[in-house]
């Protein structure tokens, strides 16, 4: 099995698993499996030794596990496991098929828009800690989708969020993950030091740009000896697409 199809199989497995839990067949609610809940829980644990609202120890355990995974393999959780990352990617792929030459955000603007997720993280945590409730629920695609617009969603506001999520992903690959995901912002410092990185052999590289074209996050493996960018999710699409054997490889350090 190729790397690409192995990743697809893992994505489908985890998307199916969280859907199964969200439909009420698991022993825990689906919110307990959200690693961002571990970030939201930190303040309450330090100040009152209690978990905020519906959060549980499992949230914190998963978040710590994801941090460990990120230190080793960069943000591979986002590219292999996260159901929102999977849905984002599938919508973006649909856009590639339906409208290959659709307009996209210019690279000059994209560079700065990626910084938006940091104020999103700050605002979400500030109001979560201040109010003691999960204020992000009504704006969180993960919660909106898997709760079926359940308790904590905001009616038309949540519909608008989902509309922006779908339309944005159609036009700009990984739209939510690039610009608005607070979990991505929380993982970025650990991703920057991630040990397993895509490396390029510049002696055998033929400068074909295929690897750049395959990157959903708009990175440029072709011009990097090692891909250290925080947004690399080690999906390995570039490695799979490279026409030169062993030109792109995943290496430690």
N, C-alpha and C positions, 0 to 999 in steps of 0.2 A: 504494500500500500504506500502511495506517495505521501509526502509530508502534508500536502494540501488536503488530501482526502482524509487523512488521519485527523487533522485539525477540524475539518467539517464534522466528522463523526463525534468528536469530543464536544464541539459546540452544540450539536443536536442533542447529545445526551444531557448536557446541563440545562439546556432550554426546556427539554422534556421533563427533567426532574423538578425544576422550579414550577413548571406548569402543573405537574402532578400535585405538588404540595399546595399550590395556590387554589386548586380545585377542592381542597379539603381532605385529601387522602393521607397526608403526612401527620406525624405526631406533634409537629410544631407548625406554627403559622409561617407563611413564606417570608414575613419580615425578619424572622429570626436568622435567615440565611443571607441577609444583606450585609456585606462587610462595612459599608458606610455607617451602618448602625453602631459599629464599634467606635467610630470617630465621634458620633453624636453622644455616645454613652460616657465618654471620658470625664467630662466636667462633673456630671452627677456622681460618678464613682469616687472622684477625688474629694468632692465637697460633702456629700451625704452618704456615701457608700451604697447608693441605690442606683438602679438602672432607670433611665428616663422612659416614661410612658410604656410602650409595648416592647421595648428593647430587652434583650436577655443575654446571659453570659455567652451564648453561642455567637452572637454578633461580634463580641470582643475577640473571642477565640478565632473566628474566621478572619477578622481584620488583621490580627497579629500573624496568622498564617499567610495571608496575602502579602503582608510586608516582607516576611521571610522569603516568599517566592519571588517577590519583586527584586530583592537584593541579589538573588541568584540569577534570575532570568529576565530582568527588567519587567515591563508591564505586561508580561505574557498572560496574566489573569484576564486582562482586557481583551486580548486577541484570541484566547482559547476557551475561556470559561464564562465570562460575564454575559448574561442573556441580552442585556441592552446593547452591548458591543456587537453581539451576533445579529440582532435585529437591525441595528444601524448599518452594519456591513451588507446585509441582504438587500435592504432598501437601496443602498448606494450601488450595488451590483445591478439591481433592476434599472436604475437610472442609466448605467453604462450601456445596458442592452437596448433600452427604449429610445434614449436620446444621447448618443455618444458625445456629441459636440455641444451639449447644453452649457449655458453660461455658468461659470464658477467664480468664487471669490478670488480676486487677484492675490498672487503670492505676497505682494507688499503689504496688503491689508491682513491676510491670513496670519502673518507672523505676529501681529499685534493682537488680533482677535483671540489667539490662543491664550493670552494672558487673562481673558475674562473669567476663566474658571477659578482664579484665585480670589477675586472679590466675591464670586458666588459662594465659594467655600467659607469665606469669612462671614458673610451675611447669614448664611444658613446656620453656622455654629453659634453666632452671636445671639440670634433670636431663639434658637433651640435651648441654649443655656439660660437665657434671660427669662423665657416664658415657661420652660420646663415641659414643652410639648414638641412633637415632631412636626415642626412648621413646614418642612420641605415636602411633606406628603403630597399636597395638592399640586405641586410643581414637578414632582419626581416621576419621570416616565416609567421607572421600574414599579413604583407603587401604583400608579394610575393603570398600567396595563394589567398587572397581576392581581390587583384588587377588583378589577372590573368596574372602575370608578366607584369604589366602595367608600366606607367611612373615612373621613379626612380629606377627601377630594373636594374640589371647589367648583363643581358644576361647569359652567361655560368657560371658566378660567382653565380648568384642567383639559377641557376639549381643545381650547386654543393652544395649550402647551403641546398636546399630542399632534395637533395639526402642524405646528411649527417643527416638531420632532420629525415627522414624516416628510414634509416638504423640504426641510433643511437637509435631511439625509439624502433625499433624491438628487438635489442639486450639488451638494458639497459632501464628498465622502467623509463619513464618521463625524458628521456635523455636531451632534451633542457631545460626543467624546472629546472632540478637539476643543470646543469652546465653552462648554457649560458644566461638564461633569465634575462635581466636587470631589468624588473619590479619586479621579485622575489627578486632581490638584494635590490631594493628600499623599498620593503615591509618588509624585514626581521626584522629590528629593532622593527617594530610595531607587527609583528607576535610573536616575543619573549615574549612580554608582554600580548599577547592575553588572554582575560578573560575566554573564553569557551574552556576547555581542556578535552581531553579524560583522564579519571582517572581509575585506576585499584584497585580493592579490593583484596589486597594480601592475605586476609584470605580465600577467596573463589577461588582464581586462582589455576588451576590445572597444570600450567606450560606446556601446550600442544603445545605452539609456533604457533598456528594457526593464531593468531593476527599478529605476526611478518611476517608470510608468505604472508599475505594479503596486507601488506603495500607497496604501489607502490614506496614510497620514501626510502625504506629500513630501516625504523625506527623500534624500538623494544619496542612496548607498554608493552610487557610481563615483562620487567625488570624496568619499570618506574612506580612510584606511580602516577605521572601525566606527560603527554606528553607535555613538554615545548619546544621541538625542533622547531626551526624556520621553518623547512620544512613541518611540519604537516599542511595539508590542510583541516583537519576535514572532510575528505570524509566519515568517519565512517564505512569503510569497515571492520575494525578490530572489531568494536562494533557489527556489523551485524553478523560476522562470529563466534564470541565467543560462545562456547557451554554451558557456564555457565550463567544463568540468572543474570543480574545486576552485573556481575563481571567487565565489562567495561562499563562506563557511561560517558556522557558529563556533566561536572560540571563547575561552575564558580569558578575562583580562585583555 
